[in-house]
């Protein structure tokens, strides 16, 4: 009697396990997964178009905005590529039998410097874009920025802001 009650549950579980790959979606960009390069590019294009519409940019402003974005993207890509290489090299060092602290530290320092350079690239592009805007458009941009969730304002490259550093706290 017990076997007859267990059999339907086992069949249902087996069916679910067989269906999981079909539910997972396409690799590199299914629901909940990281977007692939093409999807990410389309996402940025859609955001840029919505921003241009929200600020009611003129044709000249749109063209200048596209140039600024393209230049910033090109400048940032080399930095992102180097950062990825550094992360992989650091992981390989740390996974080794006896990681050299000096080499790991040098890679961490270079990665930190590249993050700062990437942030500066984005800030320069934003400043160039804001210089294109009139006062009304600047006010609209500020209002749009204020509506974005706190962790999405470019703080720490899109990650939520962390608390004060120990050196910033009283008594340290």
Short mmCIF file of the C-alpha atoms (twelve columns), coordinates in Angstrom:
data_MODEL
# 
_entry.id   MODEL 
# 
loop_
_atom_site.group_PDB 
_atom_site.id 
_atom_site.type_symbol 
_atom_site.label_atom_id 
_atom_site.label_alt_id 
_atom_site.label_comp_id 
_atom_site.label_asym_id 
_atom_site.label_seq_id 
_atom_site.Cartn_x 
_atom_site.Cartn_y 
_atom_site.Cartn_z 
_atom_site.pdbx_PDB_model_num 
ATOM 1   C CA . UNK A 1   0.000  0.000  0.000   1 
ATOM 2   C CA . UNK A 2   2.801  2.383  0.868   1 
ATOM 3   C CA . UNK A 3   4.483  1.797  -2.533  1 
ATOM 4   C CA . UNK A 4   1.326  2.862  -4.355  1 
ATOM 5   C CA . UNK A 5   1.318  6.212  -2.520  1 
ATOM 6   C CA . UNK A 6   5.031  6.851  -3.128  1 
ATOM 7   C CA . UNK A 7   5.038  5.997  -6.838  1 
ATOM 8   C CA . UNK A 8   3.060  9.076  -8.008  1 
ATOM 9   C CA . UNK A 9   5.357  11.396 -6.021  1 
ATOM 10  C CA . UNK A 10  8.455  9.798  -7.482  1 
ATOM 11  C CA . UNK A 11  7.030  10.098 -10.994 1 
ATOM 12  C CA . UNK A 12  6.209  13.772 -10.409 1 
ATOM 13  C CA . UNK A 13  9.713  14.443 -9.058  1 
ATOM 14  C CA . UNK A 14  11.307 12.681 -12.049 1 
ATOM 15  C CA . UNK A 15  9.131  14.712 -14.434 1 
ATOM 16  C CA . UNK A 16  10.155 17.937 -12.734 1 
ATOM 17  C CA . UNK A 17  13.842 17.042 -12.950 1 
ATOM 18  C CA . UNK A 18  13.487 16.297 -16.650 1 
ATOM 19  C CA . UNK A 19  11.702 19.628 -17.227 1 
ATOM 20  C CA . UNK A 20  14.279 21.804 -15.413 1 
ATOM 21  C CA . UNK A 21  16.638 22.239 -18.390 1 
ATOM 22  C CA . UNK A 22  13.739 23.445 -20.530 1 
ATOM 23  C CA . UNK A 23  12.716 25.939 -17.830 1 
ATOM 24  C CA . UNK A 24  16.253 27.258 -17.416 1 
ATOM 25  C CA . UNK A 25  16.105 29.351 -20.581 1 
ATOM 26  C CA . UNK A 26  18.875 30.177 -23.004 1 
ATOM 27  C CA . UNK A 27  22.442 30.251 -21.714 1 
ATOM 28  C CA . UNK A 28  23.910 33.647 -20.817 1 
ATOM 29  C CA . UNK A 29  20.700 35.589 -20.792 1 
ATOM 30  C CA . UNK A 30  17.647 33.710 -19.731 1 
ATOM 31  C CA . UNK A 31  15.259 35.052 -17.160 1 
ATOM 32  C CA . UNK A 32  17.251 35.940 -14.075 1 
ATOM 33  C CA . UNK A 33  20.604 35.176 -15.716 1 
ATOM 34  C CA . UNK A 34  23.236 37.702 -16.671 1 
ATOM 35  C CA . UNK A 35  22.549 39.387 -19.996 1 
ATOM 36  C CA . UNK A 36  24.848 38.542 -22.861 1 
ATOM 37  C CA . UNK A 37  26.704 41.313 -24.703 1 
ATOM 38  C CA . UNK A 38  24.032 41.795 -27.343 1 
ATOM 39  C CA . UNK A 39  21.178 42.028 -24.829 1 
ATOM 40  C CA . UNK A 40  23.206 44.358 -22.629 1 
ATOM 41  C CA . UNK A 41  23.900 46.621 -25.614 1 
ATOM 42  C CA . UNK A 42  20.195 46.766 -26.459 1 
ATOM 43  C CA . UNK A 43  19.389 47.529 -22.827 1 
ATOM 44  C CA . UNK A 44  21.823 50.470 -22.797 1 
ATOM 45  C CA . UNK A 45  20.426 51.722 -26.101 1 
ATOM 46  C CA . UNK A 46  16.885 51.600 -24.726 1 
ATOM 47  C CA . UNK A 47  17.956 53.487 -21.598 1 
ATOM 48  C CA . UNK A 48  19.759 56.103 -23.687 1 
ATOM 49  C CA . UNK A 49  16.689 56.543 -25.892 1 
ATOM 50  C CA . UNK A 50  14.390 56.910 -22.856 1 
ATOM 51  C CA . UNK A 51  16.752 59.495 -21.364 1 
ATOM 52  C CA . UNK A 52  16.878 61.434 -24.634 1 
ATOM 53  C CA . UNK A 53  13.078 61.433 -24.779 1 
ATOM 54  C CA . UNK A 54  12.653 62.366 -21.113 1 
ATOM 55  C CA . UNK A 55  15.006 65.332 -21.501 1 
ATOM 56  C CA . UNK A 56  13.574 66.250 -24.913 1 
ATOM 57  C CA . UNK A 57  17.038 66.444 -26.474 1 
ATOM 58  C CA . UNK A 58  17.434 68.237 -29.778 1 
ATOM 59  C CA . UNK A 59  18.893 66.413 -32.774 1 
ATOM 60  C CA . UNK A 60  22.254 68.126 -32.152 1 
ATOM 61  C CA . UNK A 61  22.205 67.151 -28.474 1 
ATOM 62  C CA . UNK A 62  21.346 63.542 -29.368 1 
ATOM 63  C CA . UNK A 63  24.230 63.350 -31.828 1 
ATOM 64  C CA . UNK A 64  26.663 64.804 -29.276 1 
ATOM 65  C CA . UNK A 65  25.283 62.457 -26.590 1 
ATOM 66  C CA . UNK A 66  25.889 59.456 -28.861 1 
ATOM 67  C CA . UNK A 67  29.470 60.618 -29.548 1 
ATOM 68  C CA . UNK A 68  30.135 61.052 -25.813 1 
ATOM 69  C CA . UNK A 69  28.672 57.610 -25.036 1 
ATOM 70  C CA . UNK A 70  30.663 55.935 -27.804 1 
ATOM 71  C CA . UNK A 71  33.926 57.583 -26.709 1 
ATOM 72  C CA . UNK A 72  33.311 56.698 -23.065 1 
ATOM 73  C CA . UNK A 73  32.370 53.118 -23.967 1 
ATOM 74  C CA . UNK A 74  35.564 52.713 -26.011 1 
ATOM 75  C CA . UNK A 75  37.741 54.187 -23.262 1 
ATOM 76  C CA . UNK A 76  36.049 52.098 -20.582 1 
ATOM 77  C CA . UNK A 77  36.182 48.812 -22.505 1 
ATOM 78  C CA . UNK A 78  39.972 48.594 -22.397 1 
ATOM 79  C CA . UNK A 79  39.858 49.185 -18.644 1 
ATOM 80  C CA . UNK A 80  37.119 46.565 -18.174 1 
ATOM 81  C CA . UNK A 81  39.095 44.040 -20.202 1 
ATOM 82  C CA . UNK A 82  42.215 44.634 -18.113 1 
ATOM 83  C CA . UNK A 83  40.153 44.383 -14.906 1 
ATOM 84  C CA . UNK A 84  38.765 41.016 -16.022 1 
ATOM 85  C CA . UNK A 85  42.273 39.768 -16.779 1 
ATOM 86  C CA . UNK A 86  43.479 40.948 -13.355 1 
ATOM 87  C CA . UNK A 87  40.582 39.175 -11.609 1 
ATOM 88  C CA . UNK A 88  41.379 35.938 -13.429 1 
ATOM 89  C CA . UNK A 89  45.100 36.237 -12.650 1 
ATOM 90  C CA . UNK A 90  44.368 36.981 -8.990  1 
ATOM 91  C CA . UNK A 91  41.998 33.994 -8.766  1 
ATOM 92  C CA . UNK A 92  44.656 31.754 -10.330 1 
ATOM 93  C CA . UNK A 93  47.258 33.000 -7.852  1 
ATOM 94  C CA . UNK A 94  44.953 32.481 -4.880  1 
ATOM 95  C CA . UNK A 95  43.975 29.007 -6.070  1 
ATOM 96  C CA . UNK A 96  47.643 28.028 -6.283  1 
ATOM 97  C CA . UNK A 97  49.471 26.016 -3.647  1 
ATOM 98  C CA . UNK A 98  51.347 28.976 -2.139  1 
ATOM 99  C CA . UNK A 99  50.019 32.355 -3.329  1 
ATOM 100 C CA . UNK A 100 52.638 35.090 -3.358  1 
ATOM 101 C CA . UNK A 101 51.187 37.907 -1.214  1 
ATOM 102 C CA . UNK A 102 53.253 40.505 -3.062  1 
ATOM 103 C CA . UNK A 103 51.893 39.511 -6.477  1 
ATOM 104 C CA . UNK A 104 48.326 39.284 -5.163  1 
ATOM 105 C CA . UNK A 105 48.714 42.707 -3.567  1 
ATOM 106 C CA . UNK A 106 50.111 44.246 -6.753  1 
ATOM 107 C CA . UNK A 107 47.169 42.927 -8.752  1 
ATOM 108 C CA . UNK A 108 44.715 44.211 -6.119  1 
ATOM 109 C CA . UNK A 109 46.327 47.656 -6.243  1 
ATOM 110 C CA . UNK A 110 46.193 47.757 -10.051 1 
ATOM 111 C CA . UNK A 111 42.549 46.649 -9.956  1 
ATOM 112 C CA . UNK A 112 41.746 49.399 -7.457  1 
ATOM 113 C CA . UNK A 113 43.467 51.990 -9.656  1 
ATOM 114 C CA . UNK A 114 41.575 50.802 -12.726 1 
ATOM 115 C CA . UNK A 115 38.265 51.074 -10.845 1 
ATOM 116 C CA . UNK A 116 39.131 54.689 -10.061 1 
ATOM 117 C CA . UNK A 117 40.050 55.362 -13.692 1 
ATOM 118 C CA . UNK A 118 36.791 53.755 -14.857 1 
ATOM 119 C CA . UNK A 119 34.799 55.862 -12.404 1 
ATOM 120 C CA . UNK A 120 36.626 58.981 -13.650 1 
ATOM 121 C CA . UNK A 121 35.823 58.038 -17.266 1 
ATOM 122 C CA . UNK A 122 32.128 57.788 -16.400 1 
ATOM 123 C CA . UNK A 123 32.179 61.041 -14.423 1 
ATOM 124 C CA . UNK A 124 33.900 62.884 -17.282 1 
ATOM 125 C CA . UNK A 125 31.340 61.570 -19.773 1 
ATOM 126 C CA . UNK A 126 28.508 62.625 -17.478 1 
ATOM 127 C CA . UNK A 127 30.012 66.109 -17.073 1 
ATOM 128 C CA . UNK A 128 30.398 66.443 -20.862 1 
ATOM 129 C CA . UNK A 129 26.780 65.351 -21.310 1 
ATOM 130 C CA . UNK A 130 25.510 67.769 -18.665 1 
ATOM 131 C CA . UNK A 131 27.388 70.600 -20.403 1 
ATOM 132 C CA . UNK A 132 25.140 69.996 -23.447 1 
ATOM 133 C CA . UNK A 133 21.955 70.576 -21.455 1 
ATOM 134 C CA . UNK A 134 20.063 73.766 -20.770 1 
ATOM 135 C CA . UNK A 135 18.925 74.627 -17.223 1 
ATOM 136 C CA . UNK A 136 15.522 72.953 -17.608 1 
ATOM 137 C CA . UNK A 137 17.077 69.743 -18.915 1 
ATOM 138 C CA . UNK A 138 19.643 69.764 -16.076 1 
ATOM 139 C CA . UNK A 139 16.824 70.072 -13.529 1 
ATOM 140 C CA . UNK A 140 14.984 67.195 -15.223 1 
ATOM 141 C CA . UNK A 141 18.150 65.077 -15.148 1 
ATOM 142 C CA . UNK A 142 18.619 65.793 -11.431 1 
ATOM 143 C CA . UNK A 143 15.006 64.781 -10.795 1 
ATOM 144 C CA . UNK A 144 15.501 61.552 -12.753 1 
ATOM 145 C CA . UNK A 145 18.697 60.782 -10.813 1 
ATOM 146 C CA . UNK A 146 16.875 61.380 -7.523  1 
ATOM 147 C CA . UNK A 147 14.202 58.838 -8.502  1 
ATOM 148 C CA . UNK A 148 16.739 56.030 -9.041  1 
ATOM 149 C CA . UNK A 149 17.203 53.575 -6.164  1 
ATOM 150 C CA . UNK A 150 20.207 54.388 -3.961  1 
ATOM 151 C CA . UNK A 151 22.337 51.433 -5.075  1 
ATOM 152 C CA . UNK A 152 21.810 52.304 -8.741  1 
ATOM 153 C CA . UNK A 153 23.358 55.765 -8.802  1 
ATOM 154 C CA . UNK A 154 26.801 54.562 -9.782  1 
ATOM 155 C CA . UNK A 155 27.853 54.178 -6.151  1 
ATOM 156 C CA . UNK A 156 30.523 51.505 -6.177  1 
ATOM 157 C CA . UNK A 157 29.794 50.574 -9.778  1 
ATOM 158 C CA . UNK A 158 26.108 49.828 -9.243  1 
ATOM 159 C CA . UNK A 159 26.490 48.010 -5.938  1 
ATOM 160 C CA . UNK A 160 24.721 49.341 -2.847  1 
ATOM 161 C CA . UNK A 161 26.767 51.855 -0.879  1 
ATOM 162 C CA . UNK A 162 28.551 50.479 2.152   1 
ATOM 163 C CA . UNK A 163 28.877 52.122 5.525   1 
ATOM 164 C CA . UNK A 164 31.673 54.451 6.534   1 
ATOM 165 C CA . UNK A 165 35.199 53.093 6.490   1 
ATOM 166 C CA . UNK A 166 36.784 52.439 9.879   1 
ATOM 167 C CA . UNK A 167 39.096 55.419 9.312   1 
ATOM 168 C CA . UNK A 168 36.009 57.640 8.812   1 
ATOM 169 C CA . UNK A 169 34.352 56.553 12.050  1 
ATOM 170 C CA . UNK A 170 34.786 58.586 15.236  1 
ATOM 171 C CA . UNK A 171 37.532 57.282 17.492  1 
ATOM 172 C CA . UNK A 172 39.611 55.689 14.730  1 
# 
